[in-house]
Amino acid sequence: MNNEFEKLENKIEKEFRIVKGDSLSTLEIPKSEFVIEGMIAKNTFSILAGNPANCKSWVLLELAKALGTGTAFFDKFEVPKKLNVLYIDEESSLSEIKRRWFMLNSPNCNVSFMSLQNFRLDNNFNREELKGIIREQGFEFIIFDSLRDIWMGDENSSRDVQLLVNGFKELIQEGTTILVSHHLRKETFGGTSDLSQKIRGSGALLSSLDGLIALETTKKNEDLFELNFSPLKLREGKLLPNFRVNLTEIGDKMEFQYVGEVEDATKRLERAKIAIKEVLSEGEKYQSEIIEILIPHGHTTPTLNRAFKEMKESDEFSQRVGERRRIYLGLKE
């Protein structure tokens, strides 16, 4: 029996390709191509993740405009070439897309829209129809807004997530690149500061991604949003550093302005802890007083509160109850 199995196995054509390390230098291997260097690689599946109502759709429309015209994203990140873009939106009506598109002063470009067509990636007929559209119209980049609207599976099921990823891979094999908007988990007290761990759904989703960009938004006033981008994963190439962009409403227009690179959450937290110690080196103070001192120096209240929490847990403070039952903090010797 074993001999028969061995004979059958020997008849199987071996197709595995093995390359010795010392011969890699002589091989001509095509370099990875990027839609946006350090952010999105060509023919991959990436996610833009953020909390609800935090300007994700505005960002996706601006990205579509940049790719469809071949101009720099946020006037900062170069786009190697103009692409044929399809924007599939199962959240907004075509009239709302039109309103936003013209608020962004978008010119005529290679961008097409599909709005509220009840497209479902896990519907075999829908998926095959979209593959045909990609082939016929040559779409090179597809934006889905958002994941929960195009997929009926259980995001906490590893099996369902794998089926989702397989569906996207079928589209990628047609020669397109995919970016999908998705939500972060709601923040809970004491939750993780690691943005990649806040992606809603099974860990299988995070591990299957080719690229991940997290977006956190702060509304500074009625007309200004501050957008913090954290590129968290890129299978190919070097990730961009975290950066900040302002989104401003000026009359009937919306304008993006690149501000610059920013620290990641871990560095901000460590810098906050150092600053708290510097303030307390001058003497005891209560927590809200320390926060008032540090806010003008570029620290944020959420980061400072997290720093206080971790420092208290590691027993770095002395505490004294003072006037009005305020708790004064000091540094332990």
RODO-2510 file (C-alpha; in nm, 4 decimals, decimal comma):
residues 333
     n   res          X          Y          Z
     1     m     0,0000     0,0000     0,0000
     2     n     0,2760     0,2422     0,0967
     3     n     0,4714     0,1601    -0,2224
     4     e     0,1651     0,2368    -0,4354
     5     f     0,1236     0,5713    -0,2581
     6     e     0,4902     0,6568    -0,3152
     7     k     0,4611     0,5736    -0,6858
     8     l     0,1532     0,7967    -0,7164
     9     e     0,3241     1,0776    -0,5284
    10     n     0,6259     1,0630    -0,7578
    11     k     0,3985     1,1108    -1,0592
    12     i     0,2670     1,4431    -0,9243
    13     e     0,4343     1,7317    -1,1045
    14     k     0,6301     1,9481    -0,8608
    15     e     0,5584     2,3177    -0,9155
    16     f     0,7135     2,4708    -0,6055
    17     r     0,9872     2,7174    -0,6872
    18     i     1,2768     2,7329    -0,4433
    19     v     1,5340     3,0129    -0,4696
    20     k     1,8679     2,9999    -0,2912
    21     g     1,9540     3,3118    -0,0917
    22     d     2,2892     3,3650    -0,2638
    23     s     2,1172     3,3826    -0,6042
    24     l     1,8670     3,6560    -0,5102
    25     s     2,1104     3,9284    -0,6150
    26     t     2,1080     3,7998    -0,9743
    27     l     1,7304     3,7746    -1,0055
    28     e     1,5329     4,0529    -1,1709
    29     i     1,2319     4,0825    -0,9397
    30     p     0,9857     4,3672    -1,0091
    31     k     0,9750     4,6248    -0,7305
    32     s     0,6523     4,6799    -0,5398
    33     e     0,4321     4,9455    -0,6954
    34     f     0,2390     5,1949    -0,4862
    35     v    -0,0813     5,3878    -0,5343
    36     i     0,0511     5,6214    -0,2643
    37     e     0,4046     5,5580    -0,1379
    38     g     0,4128     5,4433     0,2237
    39     m     0,0341     5,4201     0,2460
    40     i    -0,1338     5,1983    -0,0175
    41     a     0,0373     4,9365    -0,2363
    42     k    -0,0952     4,8409    -0,5799
    43     n    -0,3271     4,5355    -0,6064
    44     t    -0,3872     4,5094    -0,2315
    45     f    -0,6747     4,5303     0,0178
    46     s    -0,6534     4,8119     0,2750
    47     i    -0,8813     4,9665     0,5362
    48     l    -0,9300     5,3259     0,6485
    49     a    -1,0646     5,2911     1,0037
    50     g    -1,2178     5,5512     1,2294
    51     n    -1,5084     5,6276     1,4571
    52     p    -1,8522     5,7082     1,3076
    53     a    -1,8983     6,0626     1,1756
    54     n    -1,5270     6,1442     1,1793
    55     c    -1,4840     6,2635     0,8185
    56     k    -1,3895     5,9258     0,6637
    57     s    -1,6144     5,9858     0,3626
    58     w    -1,4650     6,3318     0,3044
    59     v    -1,1171     6,1758     0,3108
    60     l    -1,2189     5,8989     0,0692
    61     l    -1,3666     6,1512    -0,1752
    62     e    -1,0489     6,3604    -0,1579
    63     l    -0,8435     6,0465    -0,2223
    64     a    -1,0641     5,9562    -0,5203
    65     k    -1,0088     6,3060    -0,6595
    66     a    -0,6305     6,2779    -0,6181
    67     l    -0,6137     5,9362    -0,7852
    68     g    -0,8560     6,0321    -1,0614
    69     t    -0,6501     6,3399    -1,1533
    70     g    -0,3037     6,2054    -1,0735
    71     t    -0,2386     6,4933    -0,8337
    72     a    -0,0809     6,4751    -0,4875
    73     f    -0,3074     6,3565    -0,2035
    74     f    -0,3557     6,6480     0,0418
    75     d    -0,1089     6,8334    -0,1897
    76     k     0,1621     6,6336    -0,0103
    77     f     0,1709     6,2643    -0,1021
    78     e     0,2577     6,1986    -0,4641
    79     v     0,0351     5,9834    -0,6838
    80     p     0,2556     5,8014    -0,9420
    81     k    -0,0113     5,8040    -1,2121
    82     k    -0,3749     5,8873    -1,2816
    83     l    -0,6064     5,5927    -1,2130
    84     n    -0,9566     5,4921    -1,3159
    85     v    -1,1496     5,4972    -0,9847
    86     l    -1,4851     5,3482    -0,8835
    87     y    -1,6450     5,4759    -0,5614
    88     i    -1,9121     5,2386    -0,4242
    89     d    -2,1196     5,4096    -0,1548
    90     e    -2,3961     5,2192     0,0219
    91     e    -2,4460     5,4916     0,2855
    92     s    -2,5074     5,8129     0,0906
    93     s    -2,7479     5,9093    -0,1863
    94     l    -2,6157     6,0331    -0,5180
    95     s    -2,7428     6,3838    -0,4364
    96     e    -2,5350     6,3870    -0,1153
    97     i    -2,2304     6,2590    -0,3018
    98     k    -2,2802     6,5344    -0,5590
    99     r    -2,3026     6,7992    -0,2845
   100     r    -1,9798     6,6838    -0,1193
   101     w    -1,7981     6,6286    -0,4488
   102     f    -1,8529     6,9884    -0,5560
   103     m    -1,7742     7,1211    -0,2076
   104     l    -1,4303     6,9649    -0,2597
   105     n    -1,4025     7,1582    -0,5865
   106     s    -1,3496     6,8308    -0,7697
   107     p    -1,2711     6,8666    -1,1425
   108     n    -1,3681     6,6329    -1,4216
   109     c    -1,1576     6,3224    -1,3660
   110     n    -1,1506     5,9433    -1,3897
   111     v    -1,3883     5,8833    -1,0977
   112     s    -1,7218     5,7013    -1,1233
   113     f    -1,9825     5,6525    -0,8502
   114     m    -2,2223     5,3713    -0,7625
   115     s    -2,4682     5,4797    -0,4920
   116     l    -2,7255     5,2786    -0,2953
   117     q    -2,7371     4,9871    -0,5400
   118     n    -2,7654     4,7283    -0,2604
   119     f    -2,4300     4,5771    -0,3546
   120     r    -2,3159     4,2913    -0,1300
   121     l    -1,9698     4,1421    -0,1575
   122     d    -2,0897     3,8116    -0,0104
   123     n    -2,3544     3,7832    -0,2834
   124     n    -2,1994     3,5690    -0,5586
   125     f    -2,4080     3,7322    -0,8338
   126     n    -2,3122     4,0850    -0,7164
   127     r    -1,9461     3,9903    -0,6981
   128     e    -1,9391     3,8338    -1,0456
   129     e    -2,1222     4,1352    -1,1895
   130     l    -1,8674     4,3720    -1,0354
   131     k    -1,5790     4,1637    -1,1728
   132     g    -1,7326     4,2017    -1,5180
   133     i    -1,7636     4,5798    -1,4693
   134     i    -1,3970     4,6004    -1,3661
   135     r    -1,2922     4,4153    -1,6824
   136     e    -1,5186     4,6144    -1,9137
   137     q    -1,4463     4,9626    -1,7753
   138     g    -1,0889     4,9087    -1,6556
   139     f    -1,1299     5,0242    -1,2966
   140     e    -0,7884     5,0259    -1,1279
   141     f    -0,8953     5,1402    -0,7803
   142     i    -1,2188     5,0721    -0,5909
   143     i    -1,3358     5,2494    -0,2745
   144     f    -1,6084     5,0864    -0,0635
   145     d    -1,7901     5,3068     0,1885
   146     s    -1,8393     5,1257     0,4189
   147     l    -1,7621     4,7624     0,5090
   148     r    -2,0730     4,7053     0,7202
   149     d    -2,2921     4,8133     0,4263
   150     i    -2,1486     4,5735     0,1673
   151     w    -2,1101     4,2603     0,3790
   152     m    -2,3636     4,0690     0,5870
   153     g    -2,1159     3,8362     0,7602
   154     d    -2,0164     3,8272     1,1261
   155     e    -1,7100     4,0465     1,1739
   156     n    -1,6236     3,8509     1,4899
   157     s    -1,6166     3,5171     1,3060
   158     s    -1,2775     3,4144     1,1682
   159     r    -1,4510     3,1971     0,9085
   160     d    -1,6736     3,4807     0,7843
   161     v    -1,3806     3,7211     0,7764
   162     q    -1,1818     3,4767     0,5637
   163     l    -1,4715     3,4551     0,3168
   164     l    -1,4757     3,8364     0,3064
   165     v    -1,1036     3,8527     0,2341
   166     n    -1,1386     3,5857    -0,0357
   167     g    -1,4080     3,7991    -0,1996
   168     f    -1,1779     4,1011    -0,2109
   169     k    -0,8953     3,8855    -0,3490
   170     e    -1,1210     3,7811    -0,6376
   171     l    -1,1625     4,1490    -0,7273
   172     i    -0,7904     4,2190    -0,6880
   173     q    -0,7144     3,9398    -0,9359
   174     e    -0,8975     4,1494    -1,1933
   175     g    -0,6182     4,4067    -1,1591
   176     t    -0,7663     4,6515    -0,9117
   177     t    -0,6671     4,7909    -0,5705
   178     i    -0,9210     4,8108    -0,2875
   179     l    -0,9717     5,0540     0,0003
   180     v    -1,2599     5,0079     0,2456
   181     s    -1,3823     5,2320     0,5260
   182     h    -1,4507     5,0607     0,8586
   183     h    -1,5257     5,1546     1,2192
   184     l    -1,3125     5,1437     1,5309
   185     r    -1,4506     4,9881     1,8473
   186     k    -1,6039     5,2323     2,0926
   187     e    -1,3473     5,3512     2,3478
   188     t    -1,3974     5,2138     2,6964
   189     f    -1,2371     5,3348     3,0187
   190     g    -0,8949     5,1801     3,0479
   191     g    -0,9067     5,0589     2,6871
   192     t    -0,5977     4,9967     2,4791
   193     s    -0,4066     5,2882     2,3251
   194     d    -0,3024     5,0623     2,0346
   195     l    -0,5207     5,1771     1,7452
   196     s    -0,4692     4,8554     1,5493
   197     q    -0,6370     4,6638     1,8330
   198     k    -0,9429     4,8889     1,8130
   199     i    -1,0436     4,7686     1,4653
   200     r    -1,3910     4,6209     1,4922
   201     g    -1,4138     4,2483     1,4285
   202     s    -1,2067     3,9338     1,4539
   203     g    -0,8293     3,9489     1,4770
   204     a    -0,8355     3,7550     1,1499
   205     l    -0,9403     4,0774     0,9758
   206     l    -0,6340     4,2669     1,0997
   207     s    -0,3973     3,9842     1,0098
   208     s    -0,5474     3,9515     0,6588
   209     l    -0,5106     4,3177     0,5671
   210     d    -0,2380     4,4393     0,3334
   211     g    -0,2708     4,7929     0,4666
   212     l    -0,4355     4,9773     0,7556
   213     i    -0,4740     5,3494     0,8195
   214     a    -0,6421     5,4764     1,1368
   215     l    -0,8150     5,8147     1,1451
   216     e    -0,8927     6,0114     1,4614
   217     t    -1,0810     6,3395     1,4321
   218     t    -1,1179     6,6351     1,6672
   219     k    -1,3682     6,9123     1,5984
   220     k    -1,1859     7,2352     1,6843
   221     n    -1,4803     7,4631     1,6023
   222     e    -1,7859     7,4794     1,3752
   223     d    -1,5730     7,5148     1,0623
   224     l    -1,2545     7,3223     1,1435
   225     f    -1,1771     6,9545     1,1941
   226     e    -0,8327     6,8288     1,2918
   227     l    -0,7610     6,4875     1,1344
   228     n    -0,4850     6,2640     1,2720
   229     f    -0,3743     5,9809     1,0421
   230     s    -0,1836     5,6770     1,1698
   231     p    -0,0589     5,4400     0,8969
   232     l    -0,0424     5,1164     1,0990
   233     k     0,0220     4,8371     0,8504
   234     l     0,1744     4,7983     0,5058
   235     r     0,2935     4,4589     0,3875
   236     e     0,5232     4,6117     0,1300
   237     g     0,7507     4,9109     0,1709
   238     k     0,8051     5,1503     0,4597
   239     l     0,5126     5,3076     0,6438
   240     l     0,4634     5,6816     0,6438
   241     p     0,4953     5,8481     0,9858
   242     n     0,1771     5,9683     1,1554
   243     f     0,0559     6,3000     1,0179
   244     r    -0,2114     6,5648     1,0700
   245     v    -0,4454     6,7323     0,8208
   246     n    -0,6978     7,0103     0,8772
   247     l    -1,0394     7,0035     0,7081
   248     t    -1,1935     7,3498     0,6916
   249     e    -1,5327     7,4644     0,5671
   250     i    -1,4944     7,7941     0,3846
   251     g    -1,8248     7,9258     0,2502
   252     d    -1,9641     7,6489     0,0307
   253     k    -1,6287     7,4683    -0,0020
   254     m    -1,4384     7,2115     0,2034
   255     e    -1,0592     7,2336     0,1958
   256     f    -0,7893     6,9971     0,3209
   257     q    -0,4556     7,1320     0,4412
   258     y    -0,1596     6,9119     0,5338
   259     v    -0,0194     7,0271     0,8700
   260     g     0,2747     6,7946     0,9325
   261     e     0,4010     6,4821     1,1052
   262     v     0,2808     6,4024     1,4582
   263     e     0,3884     6,1699     1,7359
   264     d     0,2220     5,8319     1,7712
   265     a     0,0126     5,7520     2,0804
   266     t     0,2953     5,5768     2,2650
   267     k     0,5365     5,8668     2,2223
   268     r     0,2676     6,1183     2,3228
   269     l     0,1962     5,9162     2,6361
   270     e     0,5628     5,8957     2,7371
   271     r     0,6113     6,2663     2,6725
   272     a     0,3067     6,3396     2,8910
   273     k     0,4504     6,1341     3,1785
   274     i     0,7820     6,3197     3,1584
   275     a     0,6008     6,6541     3,1560
   276     i     0,3908     6,5585     3,4622
   277     k     0,7072     6,4688     3,6524
   278     e     0,8672     6,8004     3,5539
   279     v     0,5672     6,9939     3,6878
   280     l     0,5618     6,7955     4,0134
   281     s     0,9348     6,8425     4,0623
   282     e     0,8428     7,2002     4,1626
   283     g     0,6014     7,0793     4,4310
   284     e     0,2609     6,9189     4,4927
   285     k    -0,0316     7,0021     4,2685
   286     y    -0,3767     6,8574     4,2068
   287     q    -0,4471     6,6795     3,8805
   288     s    -0,6644     6,9377     3,7054
   289     e    -0,4079     7,2071     3,7877
   290     i    -0,1339     7,0037     3,6191
   291     i    -0,3529     6,9549     3,3126
   292     e    -0,4164     7,3315     3,2879
   293     i    -0,0411     7,3921     3,2988
   294     l     0,0418     7,1350     3,0288
   295     i    -0,2372     7,1897     2,7737
   296     p    -0,0732     7,5058     2,6291
   297     h     0,2448     7,3028     2,5725
   298     g     0,0910     7,0683     2,3156
   299     h    -0,0504     6,7958     2,5408
   300     t    -0,4113     6,6774     2,5199
   301     t    -0,6476     6,6029     2,8079
   302     p    -0,7137     6,2368     2,7036
   303     t    -0,3402     6,1621     2,6824
   304     l    -0,2698     6,3327     3,0162
   305     n    -0,5543     6,1444     3,1858
   306     r    -0,4188     5,8146     3,0519
   307     a    -0,0720     5,9103     3,1772
   308     f    -0,2093     5,9879     3,5255
   309     k    -0,3944     5,6546     3,5299
   310     e    -0,0865     5,4509     3,4381
   311     m     0,1380     5,6422     3,6797
   312     k    -0,1083     5,5868     3,9654
   313     e    -0,1275     5,2164     3,8841
   314     s     0,2529     5,1928     3,8986
   315     d     0,2489     5,3805     4,2325
   316     e     0,4630     5,6736     4,1197
   317     f     0,2712     5,9407     4,3148
   318     s     0,2393     6,0394     4,6756
   319     q    -0,1104     6,1668     4,7563
   320     r    -0,2360     6,4140     5,0156
   321     v    -0,5912     6,5364     5,0803
   322     g    -0,5872     6,9153     5,1022
   323     e    -0,8369     7,2007     5,1065
   324     r    -1,1864     7,1271     4,9728
   325     r    -1,0892     6,7603     4,9791
   326     r    -0,8678     6,8067     4,6767
   327     i    -0,6133     6,5317     4,6305
   328     y    -0,2659     6,6770     4,5845
   329     l    -0,0136     6,4691     4,3928
   330     g     0,3572     6,4592     4,4516
   331     l     0,6501     6,2468     4,3366
   332     k     0,7691     5,9639     4,5578
   333     e     1,1319     5,9883     4,6501
***
